[in-house]
Amino acid sequence: MRRIGALDVAAAISERIGSYVHAELLEFLAVDEDVIHCWYMNSGGKGPTFHVTLTRRPDGEWSLGLLELPPGTEQRIENP
């Protein structure tokens, strides 16, 4: 994709879990070169949690990665 927005990420998570996703619960964490890290935690930690990666490929396109984690998992990415 040339551009990935919050609604694209929310739609991908929704497709994975089969229910509505609040895009405003997506949290930006950090950028590591060509990878943007984001976090999604639903229902105060009782619902699904995802580490979201947006990766710029050599051709300039973006790819979206979703890593589902146990409910309530805290993010561990910190900026120095």
C-alpha positions as CSV (number, residue, x, y, z in Angstrom):
1,M,0.0,0.0,0.0
2,R,1.2,3.5,-0.7
3,R,-0.5,4.8,2.4
4,I,-1.8,3.2,5.6
5,G,-4.1,5.1,7.9
6,A,-5.6,4.3,11.3
7,L,-8.8,3.1,9.7
8,D,-6.9,0.6,7.6
9,V,-5.2,-0.8,10.8
10,A,-8.6,-0.9,12.6
11,A,-10.2,-2.7,9.6
12,A,-7.3,-5.3,9.6
13,I,-7.7,-6.0,13.3
14,S,-11.5,-6.1,13.0
15,E,-11.1,-8.7,10.2
16,R,-8.8,-10.8,12.4
17,I,-11.0,-10.7,15.6
18,G,-14.4,-10.6,13.9
19,S,-15.8,-7.5,15.7
20,Y,-15.7,-3.7,15.7
21,V,-12.5,-2.0,16.5
22,H,-12.2,1.6,17.9
23,A,-9.5,3.3,15.8
24,E,-8.9,5.8,18.6
25,L,-7.5,3.0,20.8
26,L,-4.5,2.7,18.4
27,E,-1.4,4.1,20.0
28,F,1.7,5.3,18.2
29,L,4.9,4.0,20.0
30,A,8.1,4.5,18.0
31,V,9.8,4.6,14.6
32,D,12.8,2.3,14.0
33,E,14.2,3.2,10.5
34,D,11.6,1.9,8.1
35,V,9.3,0.3,10.8
36,I,6.6,2.2,12.7
37,H,5.4,0.5,15.9
38,C,1.9,0.9,17.1
39,W,-0.2,-0.8,19.9
40,Y,-3.9,-1.7,20.2
41,M,-5.4,-2.8,23.5
42,N,-9.2,-3.2,23.8
43,S,-11.6,-3.2,26.7
44,G,-9.1,-2.0,29.3
45,G,-6.8,-4.9,28.7
46,K,-9.6,-7.6,28.8
47,G,-10.0,-7.7,25.0
48,P,-7.5,-8.4,22.2
49,T,-4.1,-6.8,22.2
50,F,-2.0,-6.3,19.0
51,H,1.5,-5.1,18.3
52,V,1.1,-3.4,14.9
53,T,4.0,-2.8,12.6
54,L,4.0,-0.6,9.5
55,T,7.0,-1.4,7.4
56,R,8.3,0.5,4.4
57,R,9.5,-1.9,1.7
58,P,12.3,-1.0,-0.7
59,D,9.7,-0.3,-3.5
60,G,8.3,2.5,-1.3
61,E,5.1,0.6,-0.5
62,W,4.0,-0.1,3.1
63,S,3.1,-3.4,4.6
64,L,1.0,-4.0,7.7
65,G,1.9,-6.6,10.3
66,L,-0.3,-7.7,13.2
67,L,1.0,-9.7,16.1
68,E,-1.8,-10.8,18.4
69,L,-0.8,-11.0,22.1
70,P,-2.7,-12.3,25.2
71,P,-5.3,-9.8,26.6
72,G,-3.7,-7.2,28.8
73,T,-0.1,-7.5,27.5
74,E,1.7,-4.3,28.1
75,Q,3.9,-2.8,25.4
76,R,7.6,-2.8,26.0
77,I,8.8,-0.4,23.4
78,E,10.4,2.6,25.0
79,N,12.1,5.6,23.6
80,P,15.6,6.3,25.1
